């Protein structure tokens, strides 16, 4: 008798995390703008031009908001 197992291949949102990440980190913002990490934190703490999300002690910047701001600059 052959046993056939079937799995429901439901992908977790973290399976391809880098490919589907919807936010930037402050470090990524600093690299993209060629500014220091401190300057990137200062920008995130003072701007109203793009959205900044604070989760616990982390800061995340939604890509759509930041990219729109960068294109308009």
C-alpha positions, 0 to 999 in steps of 0.5 A, a space after each residue: 500500500 502506498 501512502 500519499 501525503 499531501 501538504 497545503 503549501 501555504 507560504 508564510 509572509 516571511 518565506 521571501 521576506 527580502 523580495 516582499 519587504 514593504 518598508 525601509 530601515 533607517 540604515 537603508 535610508 542612510 545608504 540610499 541618501 549617502 548620509 550618516 546614520 545619525 543624519 538619517 535618524 534626525 531626518 526620520 525624527 523631524 520630517 512630515 514629508 514621508 511616513 515614519 512608523 515606530 514599532 517598539 524601539 524600531 523605526 520603519 519607513 514605508 517604501 511607497 511613502 519614501 519613494 514618492 518623497 524621493 521622486 518629488 525631491 
